Amino acid sequence: MFANQIFSVFSLSLALIDQSKIVTVLVVVVIFFAVLLLLGIRKSYKLKKENDKLDALNKKFEEEEKKEKPYRDFTEGHMYGDN
């Protein structure tokens, strides 16, 4: 008798959560994670664009350094005895 009462109370508590409430919670969770995914994709796109811009700038500086600076003998210091 007592087990039947516990089972009926347990099934009643499960019945208190309607299918529509479960669907509503799932929709909210899906929308939340979809927004996070879209923000992550946007951030990744912006970082890739910034990285490409910095790579181009770095290549430009490397080319300018090669053009402007002739070779300089680094052995003309005090450590090498000015040989």
C-alpha positions, 0 to 999 in steps of 0.5 A: 500500500505504501509503495503504491502511494510513493509511486503515485506521488512520484508519477504525479511529480513527473506529470507536473512538468509538461511537455511544453515546458520541456520544449520551452526550456530546450528552445531557450538553451538552443537559442543561447548556444546558437548565439554563443556559436555565432559570436564565436564565429564572428570573433574567429573571422575578425581575428583571422582578418586582423592576422592577415593584415598583420602578416602583410604588414610584417612582410612589408617591414621585412622587405623594407629592412632588406632594402635599407640596411646594407650588411654591416660587419658585426666583428668590429666591436670591443669583444673581438679586438677590432681585428 
